[in-house]
Amino acid sequence: MNSGLETLLLAWNGFGFEGCAAMGEALADNITLQSLDLTCNRIHPPALGQLVSGLENNKTLAVLKVRASADTVRRTI
């Protein structure tokens, strides 16, 4: 479990479905990560669904970047 990491930059890593599923599981248990950059990882809708499922109980992530552009998805905590 993450106990201190607040920002994680994983752009250009080719995550795919398996990577998003693993990240979704990690985000479900996360208590410190506030910003996650997954831009340019070829994340398709089914993979994004796996990632988002991990956010349902996550209370700390405030910034999630998932597009190739500078667009950012922000949510209110």
mmJSON file of the N, C-alpha and C atoms, coordinates in Angstrom:
{"data_MODEL":{"atom_site":{
"group_PDB":["ATOM","ATOM","ATOM","ATOM","ATOM","ATOM","ATOM","ATOM","ATOM","ATOM","ATOM","ATOM","ATOM","ATOM","ATOM","ATOM","ATOM","ATOM","ATOM","ATOM","ATOM","ATOM","ATOM","ATOM","ATOM","ATOM","ATOM","ATOM","ATOM","ATOM","ATOM","ATOM","ATOM","ATOM","ATOM","ATOM","ATOM","ATOM","ATOM","ATOM","ATOM","ATOM","ATOM","ATOM","ATOM","ATOM","ATOM","ATOM","ATOM","ATOM","ATOM","ATOM","ATOM","ATOM","ATOM","ATOM","ATOM","ATOM","ATOM","ATOM","ATOM","ATOM","ATOM","ATOM","ATOM","ATOM","ATOM","ATOM","ATOM","ATOM","ATOM","ATOM","ATOM","ATOM","ATOM","ATOM","ATOM","ATOM","ATOM","ATOM","ATOM","ATOM","ATOM","ATOM","ATOM","ATOM","ATOM","ATOM","ATOM","ATOM","ATOM","ATOM","ATOM","ATOM","ATOM","ATOM","ATOM","ATOM","ATOM","ATOM","ATOM","ATOM","ATOM","ATOM","ATOM","ATOM","ATOM","ATOM","ATOM","ATOM","ATOM","ATOM","ATOM","ATOM","ATOM","ATOM","ATOM","ATOM","ATOM","ATOM","ATOM","ATOM","ATOM","ATOM","ATOM","ATOM","ATOM","ATOM","ATOM","ATOM","ATOM","ATOM","ATOM","ATOM","ATOM","ATOM","ATOM","ATOM","ATOM","ATOM","ATOM","ATOM","ATOM","ATOM","ATOM","ATOM","ATOM","ATOM","ATOM","ATOM","ATOM","ATOM","ATOM","ATOM","ATOM","ATOM","ATOM","ATOM","ATOM","ATOM","ATOM","ATOM","ATOM","ATOM","ATOM","ATOM","ATOM","ATOM","ATOM","ATOM","ATOM","ATOM","ATOM","ATOM","ATOM","ATOM","ATOM","ATOM","ATOM","ATOM","ATOM","ATOM","ATOM","ATOM","ATOM","ATOM","ATOM","ATOM","ATOM","ATOM","ATOM","ATOM","ATOM","ATOM","ATOM","ATOM","ATOM","ATOM","ATOM","ATOM","ATOM","ATOM","ATOM","ATOM","ATOM","ATOM","ATOM","ATOM","ATOM","ATOM","ATOM","ATOM","ATOM","ATOM","ATOM","ATOM","ATOM","ATOM","ATOM","ATOM","ATOM","ATOM","ATOM","ATOM","ATOM","ATOM","ATOM","ATOM","ATOM","ATOM","ATOM"],
"id":[1,2,3,4,5,6,7,8,9,10,11,12,13,14,15,16,17,18,19,20,21,22,23,24,25,26,27,28,29,30,31,32,33,34,35,36,37,38,39,40,41,42,43,44,45,46,47,48,49,50,51,52,53,54,55,56,57,58,59,60,61,62,63,64,65,66,67,68,69,70,71,72,73,74,75,76,77,78,79,80,81,82,83,84,85,86,87,88,89,90,91,92,93,94,95,96,97,98,99,100,101,102,103,104,105,106,107,108,109,110,111,112,113,114,115,116,117,118,119,120,121,122,123,124,125,126,127,128,129,130,131,132,133,134,135,136,137,138,139,140,141,142,143,144,145,146,147,148,149,150,151,152,153,154,155,156,157,158,159,160,161,162,163,164,165,166,167,168,169,170,171,172,173,174,175,176,177,178,179,180,181,182,183,184,185,186,187,188,189,190,191,192,193,194,195,196,197,198,199,200,201,202,203,204,205,206,207,208,209,210,211,212,213,214,215,216,217,218,219,220,221,222,223,224,225,226,227,228,229,230,231],
"type_symbol":["N","C","C","N","C","C","N","C","C","N","C","C","N","C","C","N","C","C","N","C","C","N","C","C","N","C","C","N","C","C","N","C","C","N","C","C","N","C","C","N","C","C","N","C","C","N","C","C","N","C","C","N","C","C","N","C","C","N","C","C","N","C","C","N","C","C","N","C","C","N","C","C","N","C","C","N","C","C","N","C","C","N","C","C","N","C","C","N","C","C","N","C","C","N","C","C","N","C","C","N","C","C","N","C","C","N","C","C","N","C","C","N","C","C","N","C","C","N","C","C","N","C","C","N","C","C","N","C","C","N","C","C","N","C","C","N","C","C","N","C","C","N","C","C","N","C","C","N","C","C","N","C","C","N","C","C","N","C","C","N","C","C","N","C","C","N","C","C","N","C","C","N","C","C","N","C","C","N","C","C","N","C","C","N","C","C","N","C","C","N","C","C","N","C","C","N","C","C","N","C","C","N","C","C","N","C","C","N","C","C","N","C","C","N","C","C","N","C","C","N","C","C","N","C","C","N","C","C","N","C","C"],
"label_atom_id":["N","CA","C","N","CA","C","N","CA","C","N","CA","C","N","CA","C","N","CA","C","N","CA","C","N","CA","C","N","CA","C","N","CA","C","N","CA","C","N","CA","C","N","CA","C","N","CA","C","N","CA","C","N","CA","C","N","CA","C","N","CA","C","N","CA","C","N","CA","C","N","CA","C","N","CA","C","N","CA","C","N","CA","C","N","CA","C","N","CA","C","N","CA","C","N","CA","C","N","CA","C","N","CA","C","N","CA","C","N","CA","C","N","CA","C","N","CA","C","N","CA","C","N","CA","C","N","CA","C","N","CA","C","N","CA","C","N","CA","C","N","CA","C","N","CA","C","N","CA","C","N","CA","C","N","CA","C","N","CA","C","N","CA","C","N","CA","C","N","CA","C","N","CA","C","N","CA","C","N","CA","C","N","CA","C","N","CA","C","N","CA","C","N","CA","C","N","CA","C","N","CA","C","N","CA","C","N","CA","C","N","CA","C","N","CA","C","N","CA","C","N","CA","C","N","CA","C","N","CA","C","N","CA","C","N","CA","C","N","CA","C","N","CA","C","N","CA","C","N","CA","C","N","CA","C","N","CA","C","N","CA","C","N","CA","C","N","CA","C"],
"label_alt_id":[null,null,null,null,null,null,null,null,null,null,null,null,null,null,null,null,null,null,null,null,null,null,null,null,null,null,null,null,null,null,null,null,null,null,null,null,null,null,null,null,null,null,null,null,null,null,null,null,null,null,null,null,null,null,null,null,null,null,null,null,null,null,null,null,null,null,null,null,null,null,null,null,null,null,null,null,null,null,null,null,null,null,null,null,null,null,null,null,null,null,null,null,null,null,null,null,null,null,null,null,null,null,null,null,null,null,null,null,null,null,null,null,null,null,null,null,null,null,null,null,null,null,null,null,null,null,null,null,null,null,null,null,null,null,null,null,null,null,null,null,null,null,null,null,null,null,null,null,null,null,null,null,null,null,null,null,null,null,null,null,null,null,null,null,null,null,null,null,null,null,null,null,null,null,null,null,null,null,null,null,null,null,null,null,null,null,null,null,null,null,null,null,null,null,null,null,null,null,null,null,null,null,null,null,null,null,null,null,null,null,null,null,null,null,null,null,null,null,null,null,null,null,null,null,null,null,null,null,null,null,null],
"label_comp_id":["MET","MET","MET","ASN","ASN","ASN","SER","SER","SER","GLY","GLY","GLY","LEU","LEU","LEU","GLU","GLU","GLU","THR","THR","THR","LEU","LEU","LEU","LEU","LEU","LEU","LEU","LEU","LEU","ALA","ALA","ALA","TRP","TRP","TRP","ASN","ASN","ASN","GLY","GLY","GLY","PHE","PHE","PHE","GLY","GLY","GLY","PHE","PHE","PHE","GLU","GLU","GLU","GLY","GLY","GLY","CYS","CYS","CYS","ALA","ALA","ALA","ALA","ALA","ALA","MET","MET","MET","GLY","GLY","GLY","GLU","GLU","GLU","ALA","ALA","ALA","LEU","LEU","LEU","ALA","ALA","ALA","ASP","ASP","ASP","ASN","ASN","ASN","ILE","ILE","ILE","THR","THR","THR","LEU","LEU","LEU","GLN","GLN","GLN","SER","SER","SER","LEU","LEU","LEU","ASP","ASP","ASP","LEU","LEU","LEU","THR","THR","THR","CYS","CYS","CYS","ASN","ASN","ASN","ARG","ARG","ARG","ILE","ILE","ILE","HIS","HIS","HIS","PRO","PRO","PRO","PRO","PRO","PRO","ALA","ALA","ALA","LEU","LEU","LEU","GLY","GLY","GLY","GLN","GLN","GLN","LEU","LEU","LEU","VAL","VAL","VAL","SER","SER","SER","GLY","GLY","GLY","LEU","LEU","LEU","GLU","GLU","GLU","ASN","ASN","ASN","ASN","ASN","ASN","LYS","LYS","LYS","THR","THR","THR","LEU","LEU","LEU","ALA","ALA","ALA","VAL","VAL","VAL","LEU","LEU","LEU","LYS","LYS","LYS","VAL","VAL","VAL","ARG","ARG","ARG","ALA","ALA","ALA","SER","SER","SER","ALA","ALA","ALA","ASP","ASP","ASP","THR","THR","THR","VAL","VAL","VAL","ARG","ARG","ARG","ARG","ARG","ARG","THR","THR","THR","ILE","ILE","ILE"],
"label_asym_id":["A","A","A","A","A","A","A","A","A","A","A","A","A","A","A","A","A","A","A","A","A","A","A","A","A","A","A","A","A","A","A","A","A","A","A","A","A","A","A","A","A","A","A","A","A","A","A","A","A","A","A","A","A","A","A","A","A","A","A","A","A","A","A","A","A","A","A","A","A","A","A","A","A","A","A","A","A","A","A","A","A","A","A","A","A","A","A","A","A","A","A","A","A","A","A","A","A","A","A","A","A","A","A","A","A","A","A","A","A","A","A","A","A","A","A","A","A","A","A","A","A","A","A","A","A","A","A","A","A","A","A","A","A","A","A","A","A","A","A","A","A","A","A","A","A","A","A","A","A","A","A","A","A","A","A","A","A","A","A","A","A","A","A","A","A","A","A","A","A","A","A","A","A","A","A","A","A","A","A","A","A","A","A","A","A","A","A","A","A","A","A","A","A","A","A","A","A","A","A","A","A","A","A","A","A","A","A","A","A","A","A","A","A","A","A","A","A","A","A","A","A","A","A","A","A","A","A","A","A","A","A"],
"label_entity_id":["1","1","1","1","1","1","1","1","1","1","1","1","1","1","1","1","1","1","1","1","1","1","1","1","1","1","1","1","1","1","1","1","1","1","1","1","1","1","1","1","1","1","1","1","1","1","1","1","1","1","1","1","1","1","1","1","1","1","1","1","1","1","1","1","1","1","1","1","1","1","1","1","1","1","1","1","1","1","1","1","1","1","1","1","1","1","1","1","1","1","1","1","1","1","1","1","1","1","1","1","1","1","1","1","1","1","1","1","1","1","1","1","1","1","1","1","1","1","1","1","1","1","1","1","1","1","1","1","1","1","1","1","1","1","1","1","1","1","1","1","1","1","1","1","1","1","1","1","1","1","1","1","1","1","1","1","1","1","1","1","1","1","1","1","1","1","1","1","1","1","1","1","1","1","1","1","1","1","1","1","1","1","1","1","1","1","1","1","1","1","1","1","1","1","1","1","1","1","1","1","1","1","1","1","1","1","1","1","1","1","1","1","1","1","1","1","1","1","1","1","1","1","1","1","1","1","1","1","1","1","1"],
"label_seq_id":[1,1,1,2,2,2,3,3,3,4,4,4,5,5,5,6,6,6,7,7,7,8,8,8,9,9,9,10,10,10,11,11,11,12,12,12,13,13,13,14,14,14,15,15,15,16,16,16,17,17,17,18,18,18,19,19,19,20,20,20,21,21,21,22,22,22,23,23,23,24,24,24,25,25,25,26,26,26,27,27,27,28,28,28,29,29,29,30,30,30,31,31,31,32,32,32,33,33,33,34,34,34,35,35,35,36,36,36,37,37,37,38,38,38,39,39,39,40,40,40,41,41,41,42,42,42,43,43,43,44,44,44,45,45,45,46,46,46,47,47,47,48,48,48,49,49,49,50,50,50,51,51,51,52,52,52,53,53,53,54,54,54,55,55,55,56,56,56,57,57,57,58,58,58,59,59,59,60,60,60,61,61,61,62,62,62,63,63,63,64,64,64,65,65,65,66,66,66,67,67,67,68,68,68,69,69,69,70,70,70,71,71,71,72,72,72,73,73,73,74,74,74,75,75,75,76,76,76,77,77,77],
"pdbx_PDB_ins_code":[null,null,null,null,null,null,null,null,null,null,null,null,null,null,null,null,null,null,null,null,null,null,null,null,null,null,null,null,null,null,null,null,null,null,null,null,null,null,null,null,null,null,null,null,null,null,null,null,null,null,null,null,null,null,null,null,null,null,null,null,null,null,null,null,null,null,null,null,null,null,null,null,null,null,null,null,null,null,null,null,null,null,null,null,null,null,null,null,null,null,null,null,null,null,null,null,null,null,null,null,null,null,null,null,null,null,null,null,null,null,null,null,null,null,null,null,null,null,null,null,null,null,null,null,null,null,null,null,null,null,null,null,null,null,null,null,null,null,null,null,null,null,null,null,null,null,null,null,null,null,null,null,null,null,null,null,null,null,null,null,null,null,null,null,null,null,null,null,null,null,null,null,null,null,null,null,null,null,null,null,null,null,null,null,null,null,null,null,null,null,null,null,null,null,null,null,null,null,null,null,null,null,null,null,null,null,null,null,null,null,null,null,null,null,null,null,null,null,null,null,null,null,null,null,null,null,null,null,null,null,null],
"Cartn_x":[0.848,0.0,0.888,0.482,1.185,1.03,2.146,2.059,2.62,3.001,3.533,3.553,3.383,3.435,2.197,2.401,1.286,1.076,2.127,2.043,2.736,2.054,2.622,2.47,3.599,3.615,3.941,2.948,3.128,2.734,2.928,2.599,3.499,2.967,3.704,4.219,3.402,3.808,3.009,2.046,1.284,0.527,-0.09,-0.793,-1.698,-2.65,-3.606,-4.57,-5.312,-6.363,-5.802,-4.778,-4.213,-3.64,-2.962,-2.385,-3.453,-4.528,-5.616,-6.341,-6.499,-7.133,-6.29,-4.978,-4.079,-4.084,-4.074,-4.094,-5.413,-6.516,-7.821,-7.827,-7.244,-7.151,-6.303,-5.198,-4.317,-5.005,-5.757,-6.446,-7.536,-8.116,-9.169,-8.628,-7.35,-6.729,-5.887,-5.715,-4.848,-5.384,-4.477,-4.875,-4.052,-3.093,-2.257,-2.126,-2.255,-2.044,-3.084,-2.591,-3.476,-3.521,-2.474,-2.4,-1.805,-2.502,-2.066,-2.11,-0.978,-0.88,-0.699,-1.737,-1.704,-1.873,-1.48,-1.654,-0.842,-1.348,-0.674,-0.383,-1.35,-1.194,-2.145,-2.766,-3.675,-4.755,-5.362,-6.404,-7.738,-8.286,-9.564,-10.696,-11.93,-13.057,-13.168,-13.024,-13.111,-12.011,-10.813,-9.712,-9.971,-10.512,-10.84,-11.886,-12.82,-13.82,-13.183,-12.146,-11.43,-10.75,-10.179,-9.506,-10.511,-11.614,-12.632,-13.265,-13.376,-13.971,-13.166,-11.876,-11.038,-11.198,-11.798,-11.984,-13.259,-14.118,-15.4,-15.244,-14.249,-14.047,-12.826,-12.14,-10.946,-11.35,-10.787,-11.132,-10.009,-8.851,-7.706,-7.333,-7.564,-7.147,-7.989,-7.318,-8.01,-7.783,-6.658,-6.334,-5.998,-6.694,-6.437,-6.323,-5.165,-4.936,-4.906,-5.796,-5.873,-5.855,-5.769,-5.781,-4.396,-4.26,-2.984,-2.758,-3.843,-3.703,-3.528,-3.566,-3.397,-4.69,-5.754,-7.023,-6.881,-7.538,-7.463,-8.864,-9.095,-10.362,-10.175,-11.003,-10.904,-12.22,-12.122,-13.334,-13.223,-14.35,-14.376,-14.313,-13.45,-13.292,-14.343],
"Cartn_y":[-1.186,0.0,1.241,2.24,3.51,4.25,4.704,5.418,6.83,7.319,8.664,9.308,8.541,9.064,9.907,11.162,12.063,12.304,12.204,12.428,11.28,10.731,9.621,9.921,9.984,10.274,8.994,8.451,7.21,7.385,8.583,8.861,8.05,7.717,7.019,5.645,4.856,3.524,2.397,2.699,1.659,0.739,1.28,0.524,-0.579,-0.245,-1.227,-1.677,-2.74,-3.215,-3.735,-4.572,-5.165,-4.107,-3.135,-2.068,-1.234,-0.951,-0.17,-0.959,-2.244,-3.078,-3.081,-3.227,-3.213,-1.848,-0.778,0.567,0.814,0.323,0.457,-0.2,-1.39,-2.083,-1.286,-0.743,0.039,1.319,1.963,3.204,2.957,1.777,1.458,1.467,1.11,1.047,2.271,3.161,4.323,5.3,5.843,6.855,8.134,8.201,9.401,10.008,9.215,9.722,10.777,11.954,13.07,13.38,13.01,13.334,12.154,11.732,10.592,10.979,10.856,11.192,9.909,9.552,8.365,8.748,9.973,10.425,9.564,9.46,8.751,7.293,6.609,5.198,4.295,4.793,3.988,3.32,4.084,3.562,3.603,2.439,2.312,2.257,2.517,2.561,1.385,0.118,-0.965,-0.873,-0.474,-0.325,0.849,1.919,3.077,2.703,1.837,1.36,0.648,-0.139,-0.821,0.183,1.202,2.241,2.995,3.39,4.164,3.358,2.053,1.239,1.343,1.556,1.721,3.064,4.006,5.346,5.475,4.482,4.569,4.84,4.231,4.416,5.277,5.748,6.564,7.979,8.47,9.8,10.826,10.414,11.327,11.832,11.036,11.452,12.63,13.743,14.961,15.257,14.779,15.046,13.724,13.467,12.281,12.716,12.517,12.859,11.559,11.465,10.234,10.458,11.681,11.966,12.345,12.361,12.74,14.241,15.006,16.458,16.896,18.182,18.725,18.719,18.141,18.091,17.29,17.725,17.078,16.867,15.702,15.426,15.765,16.661,17.03,16.695,16.302,16.039,16.709,17.001,17.615,16.537,16.752,15.777,16.028],
"Cartn_z":[0.0,0.0,0.0,-0.754,-0.821,0.5,1.066,2.346,2.279,1.089,1.026,-0.346,-1.409,-2.766,-3.059,-3.478,-3.759,-5.253,-6.057,-7.497,-8.212,-9.244,-10.003,-11.487,-12.2,-13.631,-14.388,-15.091,-15.844,-17.311,-17.838,-19.237,-20.163,-21.347,-22.403,-21.968,-21.289,-20.861,-21.505,-22.345,-23.024,-22.087,-21.074,-20.043,-20.559,-21.385,-21.863,-20.777,-21.073,-20.18,-18.856,-18.926,-17.709,-16.771,-17.343,-16.535,-15.857,-16.575,-15.994,-14.908,-15.105,-14.084,-12.807,-12.958,-11.8,-11.118,-11.92,-11.344,-10.632,-11.186,-10.543,-9.175,-9.085,-7.793,-6.808,-7.285,-6.418,-5.94,-6.834,-6.457,-5.426,-5.445,-4.474,-3.05,-2.887,-1.559,-1.229,-2.172,-2.0,-0.952,-0.154,0.842,0.739,-0.199,-0.286,-1.68,-2.743,-4.097,-4.453,-4.881,-5.199,-6.687,-7.438,-8.857,-9.618,-10.686,-11.494,-12.968,-13.66,-15.072,-15.878,-16.641,-17.501,-18.969,-19.334,-20.711,-21.677,-22.895,-23.986,-23.657,-23.062,-22.726,-23.488,-24.559,-25.378,-24.529,-23.668,-22.786,-23.523,-23.819,-24.516,-23.494,-23.904,-22.957,-21.982,-22.406,-21.415,-20.346,-20.761,-19.808,-18.872,-19.416,-18.587,-17.536,-17.915,-16.962,-15.786,-16.051,-14.975,-14.045,-14.635,-13.855,-12.987,-13.588,-12.878,-11.738,-11.909,-10.845,-9.553,-9.671,-8.492,-7.818,-8.529,-7.971,-7.137,-7.195,-6.495,-5.002,-4.378,-2.94,-2.617,-3.651,-3.445,-3.039,-1.957,-1.439,-1.609,-2.136,-2.178,-3.564,-4.614,-5.95,-6.427,-6.718,-7.146,-8.625,-9.197,-10.593,-11.274,-12.389,-13.195,-14.65,-15.247,-16.654,-17.45,-18.44,-19.218,-20.725,-21.186,-22.625,-23.12,-24.422,-25.023,-24.979,-24.776,-24.714,-23.26,-23.05,-21.711,-20.909,-21.476,-20.754,-19.48,-18.457,-17.156,-16.623,-16.083,-15.426,-13.964,-13.446,-12.031,-11.351,-10.124,-9.37,-8.016,-7.453,-6.141,-5.091,-4.123,-3.033,-1.975],
"occupancy":[1.0,1.0,1.0,1.0,1.0,1.0,1.0,1.0,1.0,1.0,1.0,1.0,1.0,1.0,1.0,1.0,1.0,1.0,1.0,1.0,1.0,1.0,1.0,1.0,1.0,1.0,1.0,1.0,1.0,1.0,1.0,1.0,1.0,1.0,1.0,1.0,1.0,1.0,1.0,1.0,1.0,1.0,1.0,1.0,1.0,1.0,1.0,1.0,1.0,1.0,1.0,1.0,1.0,1.0,1.0,1.0,1.0,1.0,1.0,1.0,1.0,1.0,1.0,1.0,1.0,1.0,1.0,1.0,1.0,1.0,1.0,1.0,1.0,1.0,1.0,1.0,1.0,1.0,1.0,1.0,1.0,1.0,1.0,1.0,1.0,1.0,1.0,1.0,1.0,1.0,1.0,1.0,1.0,1.0,1.0,1.0,1.0,1.0,1.0,1.0,1.0,1.0,1.0,1.0,1.0,1.0,1.0,1.0,1.0,1.0,1.0,1.0,1.0,1.0,1.0,1.0,1.0,1.0,1.0,1.0,1.0,1.0,1.0,1.0,1.0,1.0,1.0,1.0,1.0,1.0,1.0,1.0,1.0,1.0,1.0,1.0,1.0,1.0,1.0,1.0,1.0,1.0,1.0,1.0,1.0,1.0,1.0,1.0,1.0,1.0,1.0,1.0,1.0,1.0,1.0,1.0,1.0,1.0,1.0,1.0,1.0,1.0,1.0,1.0,1.0,1.0,1.0,1.0,1.0,1.0,1.0,1.0,1.0,1.0,1.0,1.0,1.0,1.0,1.0,1.0,1.0,1.0,1.0,1.0,1.0,1.0,1.0,1.0,1.0,1.0,1.0,1.0,1.0,1.0,1.0,1.0,1.0,1.0,1.0,1.0,1.0,1.0,1.0,1.0,1.0,1.0,1.0,1.0,1.0,1.0,1.0,1.0,1.0,1.0,1.0,1.0,1.0,1.0,1.0,1.0,1.0,1.0,1.0,1.0,1.0,1.0,1.0,1.0,1.0,1.0,1.0],
"B_iso_or_equiv":[0.0,0.0,0.0,0.0,0.0,0.0,0.0,0.0,0.0,0.0,0.0,0.0,0.0,0.0,0.0,0.0,0.0,0.0,0.0,0.0,0.0,0.0,0.0,0.0,0.0,0.0,0.0,0.0,0.0,0.0,0.0,0.0,0.0,0.0,0.0,0.0,0.0,0.0,0.0,0.0,0.0,0.0,0.0,0.0,0.0,0.0,0.0,0.0,0.0,0.0,0.0,0.0,0.0,0.0,0.0,0.0,0.0,0.0,0.0,0.0,0.0,0.0,0.0,0.0,0.0,0.0,0.0,0.0,0.0,0.0,0.0,0.0,0.0,0.0,0.0,0.0,0.0,0.0,0.0,0.0,0.0,0.0,0.0,0.0,0.0,0.0,0.0,0.0,0.0,0.0,0.0,0.0,0.0,0.0,0.0,0.0,0.0,0.0,0.0,0.0,0.0,0.0,0.0,0.0,0.0,0.0,0.0,0.0,0.0,0.0,0.0,0.0,0.0,0.0,0.0,0.0,0.0,0.0,0.0,0.0,0.0,0.0,0.0,0.0,0.0,0.0,0.0,0.0,0.0,0.0,0.0,0.0,0.0,0.0,0.0,0.0,0.0,0.0,0.0,0.0,0.0,0.0,0.0,0.0,0.0,0.0,0.0,0.0,0.0,0.0,0.0,0.0,0.0,0.0,0.0,0.0,0.0,0.0,0.0,0.0,0.0,0.0,0.0,0.0,0.0,0.0,0.0,0.0,0.0,0.0,0.0,0.0,0.0,0.0,0.0,0.0,0.0,0.0,0.0,0.0,0.0,0.0,0.0,0.0,0.0,0.0,0.0,0.0,0.0,0.0,0.0,0.0,0.0,0.0,0.0,0.0,0.0,0.0,0.0,0.0,0.0,0.0,0.0,0.0,0.0,0.0,0.0,0.0,0.0,0.0,0.0,0.0,0.0,0.0,0.0,0.0,0.0,0.0,0.0,0.0,0.0,0.0,0.0,0.0,0.0,0.0,0.0,0.0,0.0,0.0,0.0],
"pdbx_formal_charge":[null,null,null,null,null,null,null,null,null,null,null,null,null,null,null,null,null,null,null,null,null,null,null,null,null,null,null,null,null,null,null,null,null,null,null,null,null,null,null,null,null,null,null,null,null,null,null,null,null,null,null,null,null,null,null,null,null,null,null,null,null,null,null,null,null,null,null,null,null,null,null,null,null,null,null,null,null,null,null,null,null,null,null,null,null,null,null,null,null,null,null,null,null,null,null,null,null,null,null,null,null,null,null,null,null,null,null,null,null,null,null,null,null,null,null,null,null,null,null,null,null,null,null,null,null,null,null,null,null,null,null,null,null,null,null,null,null,null,null,null,null,null,null,null,null,null,null,null,null,null,null,null,null,null,null,null,null,null,null,null,null,null,null,null,null,null,null,null,null,null,null,null,null,null,null,null,null,null,null,null,null,null,null,null,null,null,null,null,null,null,null,null,null,null,null,null,null,null,null,null,null,null,null,null,null,null,null,null,null,null,null,null,null,null,null,null,null,null,null,null,null,null,null,null,null,null,null,null,null,null,null],
"auth_seq_id":[1,1,1,2,2,2,3,3,3,4,4,4,5,5,5,6,6,6,7,7,7,8,8,8,9,9,9,10,10,10,11,11,11,12,12,12,13,13,13,14,14,14,15,15,15,16,16,16,17,17,17,18,18,18,19,19,19,20,20,20,21,21,21,22,22,22,23,23,23,24,24,24,25,25,25,26,26,26,27,27,27,28,28,28,29,29,29,30,30,30,31,31,31,32,32,32,33,33,33,34,34,34,35,35,35,36,36,36,37,37,37,38,38,38,39,39,39,40,40,40,41,41,41,42,42,42,43,43,43,44,44,44,45,45,45,46,46,46,47,47,47,48,48,48,49,49,49,50,50,50,51,51,51,52,52,52,53,53,53,54,54,54,55,55,55,56,56,56,57,57,57,58,58,58,59,59,59,60,60,60,61,61,61,62,62,62,63,63,63,64,64,64,65,65,65,66,66,66,67,67,67,68,68,68,69,69,69,70,70,70,71,71,71,72,72,72,73,73,73,74,74,74,75,75,75,76,76,76,77,77,77],
"auth_comp_id":["MET","MET","MET","ASN","ASN","ASN","SER","SER","SER","GLY","GLY","GLY","LEU","LEU","LEU","GLU","GLU","GLU","THR","THR","THR","LEU","LEU","LEU","LEU","LEU","LEU","LEU","LEU","LEU","ALA","ALA","ALA","TRP","TRP","TRP","ASN","ASN","ASN","GLY","GLY","GLY","PHE","PHE","PHE","GLY","GLY","GLY","PHE","PHE","PHE","GLU","GLU","GLU","GLY","GLY","GLY","CYS","CYS","CYS","ALA","ALA","ALA","ALA","ALA","ALA","MET","MET","MET","GLY","GLY","GLY","GLU","GLU","GLU","ALA","ALA","ALA","LEU","LEU","LEU","ALA","ALA","ALA","ASP","ASP","ASP","ASN","ASN","ASN","ILE","ILE","ILE","THR","THR","THR","LEU","LEU","LEU","GLN","GLN","GLN","SER","SER","SER","LEU","LEU","LEU","ASP","ASP","ASP","LEU","LEU","LEU","THR","THR","THR","CYS","CYS","CYS","ASN","ASN","ASN","ARG","ARG","ARG","ILE","ILE","ILE","HIS","HIS","HIS","PRO","PRO","PRO","PRO","PRO","PRO","ALA","ALA","ALA","LEU","LEU","LEU","GLY","GLY","GLY","GLN","GLN","GLN","LEU","LEU","LEU","VAL","VAL","VAL","SER","SER","SER","GLY","GLY","GLY","LEU","LEU","LEU","GLU","GLU","GLU","ASN","ASN","ASN","ASN","ASN","ASN","LYS","LYS","LYS","THR","THR","THR","LEU","LEU","LEU","ALA","ALA","ALA","VAL","VAL","VAL","LEU","LEU","LEU","LYS","LYS","LYS","VAL","VAL","VAL","ARG","ARG","ARG","ALA","ALA","ALA","SER","SER","SER","ALA","ALA","ALA","ASP","ASP","ASP","THR","THR","THR","VAL","VAL","VAL","ARG","ARG","ARG","ARG","ARG","ARG","THR","THR","THR","ILE","ILE","ILE"],
"auth_asym_id":["A","A","A","A","A","A","A","A","A","A","A","A","A","A","A","A","A","A","A","A","A","A","A","A","A","A","A","A","A","A","A","A","A","A","A","A","A","A","A","A","A","A","A","A","A","A","A","A","A","A","A","A","A","A","A","A","A","A","A","A","A","A","A","A","A","A","A","A","A","A","A","A","A","A","A","A","A","A","A","A","A","A","A","A","A","A","A","A","A","A","A","A","A","A","A","A","A","A","A","A","A","A","A","A","A","A","A","A","A","A","A","A","A","A","A","A","A","A","A","A","A","A","A","A","A","A","A","A","A","A","A","A","A","A","A","A","A","A","A","A","A","A","A","A","A","A","A","A","A","A","A","A","A","A","A","A","A","A","A","A","A","A","A","A","A","A","A","A","A","A","A","A","A","A","A","A","A","A","A","A","A","A","A","A","A","A","A","A","A","A","A","A","A","A","A","A","A","A","A","A","A","A","A","A","A","A","A","A","A","A","A","A","A","A","A","A","A","A","A","A","A","A","A","A","A","A","A","A","A","A","A"],
"auth_atom_id":["N","CA","C","N","CA","C","N","CA","C","N","CA","C","N","CA","C","N","CA","C","N","CA","C","N","CA","C","N","CA","C","N","CA","C","N","CA","C","N","CA","C","N","CA","C","N","CA","C","N","CA","C","N","CA","C","N","CA","C","N","CA","C","N","CA","C","N","CA","C","N","CA","C","N","CA","C","N","CA","C","N","CA","C","N","CA","C","N","CA","C","N","CA","C","N","CA","C","N","CA","C","N","CA","C","N","CA","C","N","CA","C","N","CA","C","N","CA","C","N","CA","C","N","CA","C","N","CA","C","N","CA","C","N","CA","C","N","CA","C","N","CA","C","N","CA","C","N","CA","C","N","CA","C","N","CA","C","N","CA","C","N","CA","C","N","CA","C","N","CA","C","N","CA","C","N","CA","C","N","CA","C","N","CA","C","N","CA","C","N","CA","C","N","CA","C","N","CA","C","N","CA","C","N","CA","C","N","CA","C","N","CA","C","N","CA","C","N","CA","C","N","CA","C","N","CA","C","N","CA","C","N","CA","C","N","CA","C","N","CA","C","N","CA","C","N","CA","C","N","CA","C","N","CA","C","N","CA","C","N","CA","C","N","CA","C","N","CA","C"],
"pdbx_PDB_model_num":[1,1,1,1,1,1,1,1,1,1,1,1,1,1,1,1,1,1,1,1,1,1,1,1,1,1,1,1,1,1,1,1,1,1,1,1,1,1,1,1,1,1,1,1,1,1,1,1,1,1,1,1,1,1,1,1,1,1,1,1,1,1,1,1,1,1,1,1,1,1,1,1,1,1,1,1,1,1,1,1,1,1,1,1,1,1,1,1,1,1,1,1,1,1,1,1,1,1,1,1,1,1,1,1,1,1,1,1,1,1,1,1,1,1,1,1,1,1,1,1,1,1,1,1,1,1,1,1,1,1,1,1,1,1,1,1,1,1,1,1,1,1,1,1,1,1,1,1,1,1,1,1,1,1,1,1,1,1,1,1,1,1,1,1,1,1,1,1,1,1,1,1,1,1,1,1,1,1,1,1,1,1,1,1,1,1,1,1,1,1,1,1,1,1,1,1,1,1,1,1,1,1,1,1,1,1,1,1,1,1,1,1,1,1,1,1,1,1,1,1,1,1,1,1,1,1,1,1,1,1,1]
}}}
